Amino acid sequence: MLKGNPDIGVYTALPKGCELCRLGGKLVVYITGECGDSCYYCPVSKERFGKDVMYANEAKVETLRDFLYEAYRMNALGAGITGGDPILALNRVVRLIRMLKDEFSSDFHVHLYTSGRYVTYDVLRELQAVGLDEIRFHPVKDEYFKAIEKALNFNFDVGIEIPSIPHEKDYLEKVIKWGIEKGVKFININELELTERNFQPLNVQGYKVNHGLTGVKESAEVALSLLRKYETCNLALHYCSSVYKDVVETRTRFLRIIKYSSKPYEQGTPEGTVVRAIVRSNMDLSDYGEKIGEGVWAISPEFSNLFSEVLLVEEHPDQRRLRISEKLVYPKSE
Ligand code: SF4
């Protein structure tokens, strides 16, 4: 039976990694931008793709230890390791999984994405030895399916995750049939997204946005028709929309960061942002907030009425502190 909401996601059952993501509990580990493939629809940004850079959630980081700090900030329940192709940074992946499991326990759920291009038995043995819980293949070429068959001999959950490209519906159906025959645990079908990097090749093929901010026209319909056709099959099928990432994944993760790491004077909002008041004063306001510059204090918005001029700012709670809005208010004026 299909569950869920077509605007967010529809599924017969959810992989464990997706269940934890829905709780906002998955740390997003971007371990390298390097990849041996070059899919025309690749959604990875220009700043990241092809570069050996690391990001913990939205923040660029330099060391593996930074991922632990970020996991603490959000009280993470697990991590999803992505790229590029993480297998090109296998040493880093193995060290990081070991660090995460040592720090947070073996129950800390780790899933990993790969095209399968570089997945050998040796790679799979190393991943199993450090306790990888789930592996998701994006087999962009026919020969990469061999890697999925190899992975099925190991003790982690094996799934396939592919975008729903409207003119490739027959191929998608072929992948579902292959997955059923081989006994993979799940197939995730993502709504195809138009991004800054892929909009030209997708526009050339006639694709335009018509769902949420980035969802490509007819991608959802194609995925949902396949889910309906195969809803009684023996593997977990899951369609994940582009809207999900903004409305559920990022927002719930931000709500966790607010719950576990926001400062006492910051006010959280249901949208997953924080609001603080910035005031100028030569007084010591450390009972109300903290000093952020010479004579400049960040305090709780609830004390705004004590000041004649206040800058109210709303920001994302993660380390980048992306500012969503700011408003100068004069609480004591008429
Ligand atoms: S395999 Fe993934 S990361 Fe690599 S080019 Fe294709 S979509 Fe992008």
Residues whose N, C-alpha, C, O or C-beta is under 5 A from the ligand:
A	BS01	SF4	C35 D37 S38 C39 C42 G83 G84 S115
